Amino acid sequence: MRPVTKYAKSGELHIAYQVVGRGAIDLVWAPGYISHVEYAWEYPPYANFINRLATFSRVIRFDKRGTGLSDRAVAVPTLEDRMDDVRAVMDAVGCERAALFGENDGGPMCMLFAATYPARTHSLALYATFARHVAAPDYPWPLPREERERRTSGGSSRSGVTHRR
């Protein structure tokens, strides 16, 4: 049986969330770029993963503001805005402390939450995430800013292939 979608109030926005499982620990799953708490159940591998997590935890999943069933943001949200959405969802479900699971761009948000609210953070698990979107002298792994901008504007990629719209 699929969980019911509910909404937490974060500032003026409503954040869609679902809770599944009754394990000994709360696990807040911060999704990547795109999510939809209801459509996730349509893809069996994803649904199986959620159900597996629910065997040992109470899984708290949500759609970040601007995605899925959550309200659209007027402006591009900051990490602090999105971090506050996590707090609002945790408060709505009565979660005092949780393990945070940050997937992709949910990772930096979880890292900031853990640093800001250490008493509310049991542990931190990160999957396919990053500390920054662009390279820096002390973090050379992502693309340099110019290359990232060229790729997102339809320019050439590392492979030398030019992408056109």
Summary of the structure (lengths in Angstrom):
residues: 165
radius of gyration: 17.2
end to end distance: 42.4
largest distance: 51.3
contacts: 497
relative contact order: 0.15
helix: 30%
strand: 25%
